[in-house]
Amino acid sequence: MLLIIILSLALAGAVFTKLSGDKLASKVAFLFSGINVIATGYALKLASLGEFAQLQFASAWITSPKIDFLLNADGLSILMIGLTNVLIPLIVLASSSRKLENESSYYGLILFMQFALIGVFAAMDAFLYYIFWELTLLPIFFIALFWGDGNKQYRSKVVLKFFIYTLAGSLFMLFTFIYLYQQAGSFNINDLYALELSNKEQYWLFWAFFLAFAVKIPVFPFHTWQPETYTESPTAGSMLLSGIMLKMGLYSMLRWLLPIIPTGVEAWTPVVITLCAIGIVYGSIIAFKQDNIKRLIAYSSLAHVGLIAAGILTVTKAGFQGSVVQMIAHGFNVIGLFFVAEIIFRRLGTYDISKMGGIRALAPKLTTLFFIVVLASVALPSTNSFIGEFLLLFGLYEYNTILAAVSGLTIILSAVYMLRMYQRVMLNELKSTITAFADLSLSEMAVMVPIALVIFACGVYPHYILKVAEPALDIILKNTLR
C-alpha cells in the first residue's frame, strides 16, 4: 500500500499544483514533493531492513488480455524511486527563482513526470510498465517545447526529433511485449522470466528491446537527439532528462532485457559493449571542444552513461553493483552541473564559456560548491562516482581487458574537459564584461548544499546502496546466467 501512497502523492501533487494558480504553483509542488520524500524515506528504511512485503501492491485490472495492476519495489526499484523523489524537490526549488509563464502548468508537468517515473520503476506487469514508460514522454515534451531556451522554431524541430526517436524506440518494445505475451499468456514479469525462448527468437527480440532502451539512455549511435534537446530545454527539463529519465533505460536493461533474453544478450554483448566504449571516447572528445556549457554537460553525460550501460552488459555482480551506484551518483552530479549552468545564465545571460571567467573573485560559495560537483564528476576518491566507476571498470576487466582499458579513458578524459571547463568559467582573469555577479542565494544554497552532502555521503559510505540493491541484483544475475 505504501507504493500506492507514493504514486498517488505525485499524481495529486500534479493536479493540485495545476489548480493552485501561478503564484502558488512552485510552493504547492515543493510541498507535495517534500511529503513524498518523507514517504519514500520510510520505504527506504523498510528496504534496508529487508521488509519488502510492505512495498507491494497487486490487483486484477483487465481480464482479457490478462493485465494486472502490479507494483513491487525490490531493492533496485526502491533505490530508483528514491533517486526520483529526492531529486524532484531539488528540481522544483532550482526552478523557483526564475520567472516563468504559466507556472502552474510547468510545475504540474514536473510532478506528473514524477508520477510516471515512479510507475516505470515500480510496475511489474509489462503492459502497465509500458503505459508508464510512454506517459513520461508527454510532460517532458511539453516542458521542452514551451519553456525551452533559444529560438522557438529551432527548438520545435529539436523537440520533435526527440519525440519521434523515443516513440519509435518504444514501439519496438511494445511489439516485443505483445510477442512475449503470446508465448507466456501473461504480462507478469515472473512469467516472462520463466519463458524458454529459442536462440533465434532471442537474437531478434534482443534488438527490439535494446533499441527502445538505447535511445532513452542514450547509447552511441542512438544519441543524436540528446545534445540539442538538453541544450534547448529549460534547466528543469535538462535535469529531468539527464538526472532521472535516462535511468529508465539503464534500469530497464537490468529489469527486463537481461533476465528475459539471456541468450540474445550473450550473443550481442560484444557488439553493444563496443558501441558503448565508442560512445565513451566520442562523448568525451566532443565535450572537450564545446563552448556551450550545457552542451558540454550533455556530451559528458553521454560518456558517463555509456560506461554504466557497458558495465550492465558484462553480466557480472561488480558491473551490476557499479551501475546502481553510478546511476544514483550521476543523477545528483548532473543536476548539480546543470544548476550551476542555470545560475550563471541568470547572472550573465549566456551559456557561452568564452564569455565567462574569474567568477571565483565574486562568488566564493558558488566556486566551492561547483568545485565539489566537478570533483565528483571526475570520480575523485571519497566522492560518490568513485566507487561506482571502480566497480564498473572492475566488471569490464572481468569481461574483457581491452574494453576495460578503453572505457577507463573516461576517467582521464573527464578530468581533462571538466577541470578545463571549471578553470575557464571560475578561474583565470575576471572578464571586463562581468561587472557584477551575485553569490548563491538562500534558495540556490538549498539546492547545492544537499547535492554536495550526498556526494560525500555516498562516496564515503556506499554500503547502504549496495546492501539494499544486492538481493534484487542477485536474482537478476541468476536469471540472466540460467
Secondary structure, 3 states (H helix, E strand, C coil): CHHHHHHHHHHHHHHHHHHHCCCCHHHHHHHHHHHHHHHHHHHHHHHHCCCHHHHEEEEEEECCCCEEEEEECCHHHHHHHHHHHHHHHHHHHHHCCCCCCCHHHHHHHHHHHHHHHHHHHHECEHHHHHHHHHHCHHHHHHHHHHHCCCCHHHHHHHHHHHHHHHHHHHHHHHHHHHHHHHHHCCCEHHHHHCCCCCHHHHHHHHHHHHHHHHHHCCCCCCCCCHHHHHHHCCHHHHHHHHHHHHHHHHHHHHHHHHHHCHHHHHHHHHHHHHHHHHHHHHHHHHHHCCCEHHHHHHHHHHHHHHHHHHHHHCCCHHHHHHHHHHHHHHHHHHHHHHHHHHHHHHHHCCCEHHHCCCHHHCCHHHHHHHHHHHHHHCCCCCCHHHHHHHHHHHHHHHHCHHHHHHHCHHHHHHHHHHHHHHHHHHCCCCCCCCCCCCCCCHHHHHHHHHHHHHHHHHHHCCHHHHHHHHHHHHHHHHHHCC
